[in-house]
Amino acid sequence: MPSQSLPVRDSSFPARVLQQYLLLLKKYPILTKSVTSGILSSFGNLLSQALESSKNNKEKSPRKKINVLGPVHFAIYGLVITGPVSHYFYHILEVLFPTTVPYCLVKRLLLERLIFAPAFLLLFYVVMNALEGKTIGDLQKKLTTTYWPSLKMNWKVWTPFQFININYIPAQFRVLFANIVALFWYAYLASARK
């Protein structure tokens, strides 16, 4: 008598979430990456505010209220900019430097670090300035004081992660991998922009 297979329905919650994420990633790659970017960017800003609050608590400084607009701005940036731009950038890297190209690992990293990273950081400053309703003068002042230190920190922090990401992480997971690292990076940027 042949045995009948029954689907396993009692998988753990994390396994079900991962399965659903993979399904959405396959059906709606850009939208899934954009929503994920928005959520994780927002959490990065909340993390920044929590760290700042904790620091103020230790220094006996007055406790600041959570700025609700901060996570909203970061969510918008992640949803509208980070998700789609990163998706297409990683795709372009694959087209420009397939694994058959000599020194593709180094070429990908140099393009990402020397062209994409500075431009993307500048875009971050411009978009955040606009979302916060600030003037061009405010943007110029912020760029003059914090852009170069932030870019140098970006190169220090992101270079090893991006080398791994663009050369060893499967293409469909690169935005997610970068978003997880960015969770902490956005916490830094939110603090640095203040």
Helices and strands as residue ranges (DSSP letters): H 13-27, H 29-58, H 69-77, I 78-82, H 83-96, H 104-111, I 112-116, H 117-131, H 136-142, I 143-147, H 148-168, G 171-173, H 174-192
